[in-house]
């Protein structure tokens, strides 16, 4: 098992180490497990209306404090200030949704034909959430909101580079009235995470992260017969079949790709474009990339790009692009590190990618637009489904029926027509293949960690 990095804020623009926090010791982990287990009995017994009121208050505080919460994320992982504020505010809609609709979603379900039979939805106990750095607030919200409402208790192991935002969420939970032990943040090591998963008091695990982390957690959870939800990587296809306005279509694709500097699981990492509009489409992408400059502190303009999360992440992306170019891909613009120490990676447009290249099969988690040309709908589907990821996918066409036929053939957990991705607290999120399993958000998300108990009365 790899050694756990320190919990540390490092400015991604400069590489400067700003603030460091100690790992939890084993006594702290044991105390957290004991507190979470004890708190579960009282929390599950509270009327669901009481839990909903507290969950609602959490959402209110996220909305009220979006600016200060956003500033922490900008410092930790470089997110554009407007996006960081927006992420914190978006959490309010998630908590609101489950506070407003959770009771109905968890209501007993009668079984037709059996007068005395029903399915109940009951909390199962303490849960562990292993959270990512790219959306440090909204990922917590997607996991915590439905499970707090359902009556479970929460242990959070956050990404090592996001300690201040993790502590801010824990403080916010306390202020909202979440009882002691019901939500606990832990600066745990990898070894401690494995021990927590193995502990019989913990009843389930949710992880958002890399394939490698997902495989490790799933192996540990399986060994101990624990329910696990995995939201892993993606290399989402973004198929443009036709358009009356190539410029607008390409600008939309570029803006989607550059969200969070390309560091989103469901980003449109593979643009698949019909050959009759391909050249013009690529030209617009190159023009968009050429207009972007590194974002200095305080800048919030749309044409300024933020640093990636770390120098290490930027260097890994550089290696993937370099492999593609060395094997014959065309790098039209960008694709280089632009500072000696920081994590600024010049936005890139890459074409002529083939199966012999890493960029064809691997997720490019950063500001690189990979564009493929195809000559038929069937070829578009074949390219879209050629990778082992299956998170989301989008299909664009002025002919909705045509786009719908193509989208229906995508091997993904979320297929969208004429929109980059359908998003909302009431819309389930998750993938298939090596993008993971299980769902977050919506009516499916709240049912992942409940006991769907059959209750039968003979009459």
C-alpha positions, 0 to 999 in steps of 0.5 A: 500500500502506498504511503499516505501524503500529508494533509497539506494545502499547496498553492498549485499556481506556485507549488508553495506549501501553505499549511499542513495538518497531522494525520489522525492517530489510531486512537482518534480513528477508534474514537470516531468509530465509537462516536459514529456507532453510538450516534447512529442509534439516536439519529436513526430514532429521530423523526425524519422531519427532524432530520430533514430540518437539519439537512435543510439548515446545512443547505442554507449555510452552504448558500450563505457561505458560498464566497468564503467556502469557495475561497478555500477551494481556490487556494487548495486546488486552484479552481476559478473563483466563480466556479468555486463559489458556484460549487458551494452554492450548488450544494444547497440545492442538493441538501434542499432536494433531499430535505424536501423530498427524502421522506417521500422517497423513503416511504414504505412501498406497498406490494400489489397483490399482498395486502399485508406486505410492504418494502421499508427503507431503513438506515443501516449504520455508519458509512465511510465516504472517501472523497476527491479533490476536484469537487470537494464540496459537492461530492460530500453533499451528494454522499452526505445529504441523502444518507443523513436524511435516511438516518445513517451516520457519516465518516469522511476521509477527504483528499489530502490536498483539501484539508481546510475545506474538509474542516470547513464542512465539518464546522458547518455541519455542527453549526447546522445542528448535526449532532456530535458523531453523526458527521465526522471528518478524519485525516486518515491514512490509507492504512487507517482507511483499510482498517475502517472498511474492515471494522464491523461497525462500518456498514458501507463505503462510497468512493469518488476517485481514480480506477486504482483507488476504486479497485483497492477500496472495492477489494477491501469492501468485498473482503469484508462483505460491505456495500460499496458505491464507486464513482470513478474515471470517465472518458465521455464521448461528445458526438456532434453529428451535424450543426447549423452553426459550427462555431457555436457548437465548437465553442460550446464543446470547448467551454464544456471541456474547460470547466474545472480546467478539464478536471471533471470525471464526466467532462467531454474528453473525446469529441467525435465529429462528422467529417463534413464539419470536422476541419472547421470544428477543430479550427474553432477549438484552436482559436478558443485555446489560443485566446486563453492565458494563465489566471493570475490571483484574483482574475475571474475572467472566462478566458483565463485558465487556472492551474491544474491541481498539482505539478505532479498532475500536470506532468502526468498529463504532459506525459500522456500528450507526449506519448501521443505526439511521439506516436503520430498524433497532431498537437495543434496548440498548447500541451506544455507546462508554462511555469517552472514550479506551478501547475499551469498546463496550456490548453491543448487540442489533439487530433489523429489519436489512434489505439496505439496511444495512451491518450486513446484508452486513458482518461486525460484529466486536464485541459486537453480536447481530443477530437476524432473524425468519423463518417457515419453514425455507426462509426461514431458509436463504435469510437464512443464505445471503444474505451473501457470507461462508461460514465456519460456521453452526449450526442448533438444533432438538429435531428432529435430522432437521429441523435436519440438513436445514436445516444441509445447505443452508448455504453454509459450510465448517463446519455444526453441529447443536445446538452453536455450533460443532464444535471440536477439534484433529482437526476441520478449520477453514475456509470458503468464498465470501469467508471464504477457502479451505484448511483448518487443523487435523485431517487436512486442515490438515497436508496444505495445505503438503506435496508430495503426490508420486506415487512409481511403481515399474514392476513 
